[in-house]
Amino acid sequence: MLVEQKVTRRPLEQELISRGVRMTAQRRLLVEIIQSAEGHLDALDLWERARKHDSTLNKVTVYRTLNMLKKHGLVDELDLLHMRSGRHFYEARTMRDHIHLACLRCGRIQEFESSLFEKLKGQIERERRFRIQVVRVEAGGLCDKCQE
């Protein structure tokens, strides 16, 4: 396993258990990797990281687990401006509003959060009577390193 058994469970695992999902050792491992990832993983990245801890894990298990997590609304699948030949990336779903800043040259992805989202959401709710639950935006440009 990626981490030692703890008395308290990670939030994604808790949510899955509360929904009656059977948590195998491989699912636990994949959920732990997704939840602790710094950055965005595609299925191959996830499989490669998981195989370091469980050499029996196969790609089918990774894809099935990702589909199950998407079905339960616990991960978001991102295409990040179709930059990387159709590869899709995954992150644990949070209710925090943020923008994905994708560098069109090197492919680096950064997340950006701002209090302006609350103002914008308020304006949209007032003017359109539309209640926004979550904001996720993708913007393409050049990162600081690629501008040099």
C-alpha positions as CSV (number, residue, x, y, z in Angstrom):
1,M,0.0,0.0,0.0
2,L,1.0,3.6,-0.5
3,V,0.5,4.5,3.1
4,E,0.1,2.6,6.3
5,Q,-3.4,1.8,7.4
6,K,-4.7,4.7,9.4
7,V,-7.5,5.0,11.9
8,T,-9.2,7.7,9.8
9,R,-10.0,7.0,6.1
10,R,-9.3,9.4,3.3
11,P,-12.4,11.3,2.1
12,L,-12.8,9.6,-1.3
13,E,-12.6,6.2,0.3
14,Q,-15.1,7.1,3.0
15,E,-17.5,8.4,0.4
16,L,-17.2,5.2,-1.7
17,I,-17.8,3.0,1.4
18,S,-20.8,5.0,2.3
19,R,-22.2,4.4,-1.1
20,G,-21.7,0.6,-0.8
21,V,-18.7,0.3,-3.1
22,R,-16.5,-2.6,-2.2
23,M,-13.0,-1.3,-1.6
24,T,-10.4,-3.8,-2.8
25,A,-6.7,-3.2,-2.0
26,Q,-6.1,-2.1,-5.6
27,R,-9.0,0.4,-5.5
28,R,-7.7,1.8,-2.2
29,L,-4.2,2.2,-3.8
30,L,-5.6,4.0,-6.8
31,V,-7.8,6.3,-4.7
32,E,-4.9,7.1,-2.5
33,I,-2.7,8.0,-5.5
34,I,-5.4,10.2,-7.1
35,Q,-6.1,12.0,-3.8
36,S,-2.5,12.6,-2.9
37,A,-1.3,13.5,-6.5
38,E,0.2,16.9,-6.9
39,G,-0.8,17.8,-10.4
40,H,-3.0,16.0,-12.9
41,L,-2.6,12.3,-13.8
42,D,-3.7,10.5,-16.9
43,A,-4.6,6.8,-16.7
44,L,-1.1,5.7,-17.7
45,D,0.5,7.9,-15.1
46,L,-1.8,6.4,-12.5
47,W,-1.1,2.9,-13.6
48,E,2.7,3.4,-13.6
49,R,2.6,4.9,-10.1
50,A,0.4,2.1,-8.8
51,R,2.5,-0.6,-10.3
52,K,5.4,0.5,-8.1
53,H,3.3,-0.7,-5.1
54,D,1.4,-3.5,-6.7
55,S,2.9,-5.2,-9.7
56,T,-0.2,-7.3,-10.4
57,L,-2.4,-4.2,-11.1
58,N,-3.4,-4.0,-14.7
59,K,-4.6,-1.1,-16.9
60,V,-8.2,-2.5,-17.1
61,T,-8.5,-2.1,-13.3
62,V,-7.3,1.5,-13.6
63,Y,-9.8,2.4,-16.3
64,R,-12.7,0.6,-14.5
65,T,-11.8,2.4,-11.2
66,L,-11.6,5.8,-13.0
67,N,-15.0,5.1,-14.6
68,M,-16.5,4.1,-11.3
69,L,-15.1,7.2,-9.6
70,K,-16.5,9.4,-12.5
71,K,-19.9,7.7,-12.2
72,H,-20.0,8.5,-8.5
73,G,-19.0,12.1,-9.2
74,L,-15.8,11.8,-7.2
75,V,-13.2,12.6,-9.9
76,D,-13.2,15.0,-12.8
77,E,-12.0,14.0,-16.2
78,L,-10.2,16.9,-17.9
79,D,-9.0,17.2,-21.5
80,L,-7.0,20.4,-20.8
81,L,-7.6,22.1,-24.1
82,H,-7.0,18.9,-26.1
83,M,-3.3,19.7,-25.8
84,R,-1.9,16.3,-25.4
85,S,-3.3,14.2,-28.3
86,G,-6.6,13.3,-26.7
87,R,-5.1,12.3,-23.3
88,H,-7.5,12.8,-20.5
89,F,-6.4,13.8,-17.0
90,Y,-8.0,13.1,-13.6
91,E,-8.3,14.9,-10.4
92,A,-10.3,14.4,-7.2
93,R,-13.4,16.5,-7.4
94,T,-13.4,19.4,-5.0
95,M,-16.0,22.1,-4.6
96,R,-13.3,24.8,-4.8
97,D,-13.6,27.0,-7.9
98,H,-10.4,27.1,-9.9
99,I,-8.9,27.7,-13.4
100,H,-6.6,25.3,-15.1
101,L,-3.8,27.3,-16.8
102,A,-2.4,25.2,-19.6
103,C,0.9,26.3,-21.2
104,L,0.5,25.8,-24.9
105,R,4.2,25.4,-25.5
106,C,5.5,23.0,-22.7
107,G,2.2,21.6,-21.5
108,R,2.6,22.6,-17.8
109,I,-0.7,22.8,-15.9
110,Q,-1.2,25.2,-13.1
111,E,-4.3,25.8,-10.9
112,F,-5.4,29.3,-10.1
113,E,-8.0,30.3,-7.5
114,S,-9.5,33.7,-7.0
115,S,-12.1,35.4,-4.8
116,L,-13.4,37.0,-8.0
117,F,-15.3,33.7,-8.7
118,E,-17.7,34.5,-5.8
119,K,-18.4,37.9,-7.3
120,L,-19.0,36.5,-10.7
121,K,-21.2,33.7,-9.4
122,G,-23.2,36.3,-7.5
123,Q,-23.7,38.4,-10.6
124,I,-24.7,35.4,-12.7
125,E,-27.2,34.3,-10.0
126,R,-28.7,37.8,-9.8
127,E,-28.9,38.4,-13.6
128,R,-29.7,34.9,-14.9
129,R,-31.3,33.3,-11.8
130,F,-28.9,30.4,-12.3
131,R,-27.4,28.8,-9.2
132,I,-23.8,27.7,-9.9
133,Q,-22.5,24.8,-7.9
134,V,-18.9,24.7,-9.1
135,V,-16.7,26.7,-11.5
136,R,-13.9,25.1,-13.5
137,V,-12.3,27.0,-16.4
138,E,-9.4,26.1,-18.7
139,A,-7.2,28.8,-20.1
140,G,-4.4,28.4,-22.6
141,G,-1.3,30.6,-22.8
142,L,2.4,30.7,-22.1
143,C,3.8,30.0,-18.6
144,D,6.5,32.2,-17.1
145,K,9.3,29.9,-18.3
146,C,8.1,29.7,-21.9
147,Q,7.9,33.5,-22.1
148,E,11.6,33.9,-21.4
